[in-house]
């Protein structure tokens, strides 16, 4: 599962960077050698679930969250749609890459397989 937050300044260049990272990061052990951090989602043949999550850019300076760093919904929907299509184009189409309904209230269950969660931020390419 990949939670996608789109920052107000994100562009198609950021989209390309994040797609590459989603598909190439080695986050799983090798199935035969058990060598850690050796297999990407693509080399393991795993499915991907993309979920739009504008709240990732919330700032909690006051008791009420501030979402001013998140891109507005119209622009974000377009960019998110482009991201979904690009991940699908590069990795097996809609059979392999699923997504939710942009802007909808959804119940999504997540089982975190191990103590690993990554934050990928195109504004911090070394991070």
N, C-alpha and C positions, 0 to 999 in steps of 0.2 A: 504494500500500500504506500502510495506517495501522496502526501498532503501538499497541495500546490497553493502557495500564497503569491500573489502578484503585487509587487510594489508599484507605487504611482509612477515611478520613473522607468519601469521595465520596458524593453524594446524587443524586437525580433532577434537581436544579437544575444540578449539575455536568454531568450527562449532556446536558441541553438545550443548555447552553453549548457543549459540545464538538461536538455534532451540527451546530449552526449554523456553527461554525468549519470543520469538515471540508467542509461543502457550499459555503461561501462564500469561503474564502481564495483570493485570486488569485495562483496560483503558476506560471502558464504564460504564454508570450508569445502575443500575438494572432496567429492564423494568417495574416492578410493583411498587417497593418502591422508585425508582429514587435515591437510595443511590449511591453517587458518587464513582467511582473507584471500582466497585463491580463485573464487568463481563469481562471475557476474550474473545478473538476472538472465541475460541473453545466453551465456554459455551453459547455464543450468536449465534453460528452457522453461523458466517459470512464467506465470502470468503476472500482469501488472494491473493494479487498480489505481487510477488517478482520481483524486477527490479535490475539488476546488475548496479552498479554506482561507478566505480573506482575513479571518481573525488571527492568522499567524503574524500579521503586521500590527496587531493591537499594541498600544502603549498604555501602561497602567500608571499614569502620573497622578491620577485622582481615583476615587472609587469607581467612576464610570470610565469604561474603556474608550480610548481615542483611536479611531481607525483612519486617521488622515494620511498615514503612510501607505495604506492599501490603495490600489488603483480603483477608480470608480467602476460600478458594475457593468456599464455598457462596453467600455474599452476592455475591461478585464475579461468579460465573456468572450469577446473576439480573440484576444490573445490566448486565453485558456483553450479555446476551440482549435486554434492553430497548433498549440502544444500537443493536444490529444492526437490530432491528425498526423503530426510529424512523428510522434512516438509510434503510432500505428504503422505509418509508412515504412519506418526503419525496422519494425519488429513485429511482423506477423499479423497485422491488421486487427480488426475488432475481436477476432477470436482470442487473441493473446492479451489485448489491451482494452480494459473496460474503464468506464468512467461513470460518474454520477450525473445528476441533473444540476447544471450550474445554478447557484443561487437558491436551490431548494433546501428545505429543512429535511435532513435525512438521518436515519439511524444507521450508523456504520459500526460494525463490530471489528475489533482489531485484536489479534493474538500476537503479541510481540515475542517472536522467536529468538530469545536471547536478550542480553542486556545492551542491545545496540540500536541507537537512533541517530541518524545523521541530519544535520542541517546543511543544506547546499544553498549557498547564496552567491548569485552571479556578481554581486557587488563586492564580494570578498573571494576572488578566484583562487587564492592560496589557502582558504579556510577549509 
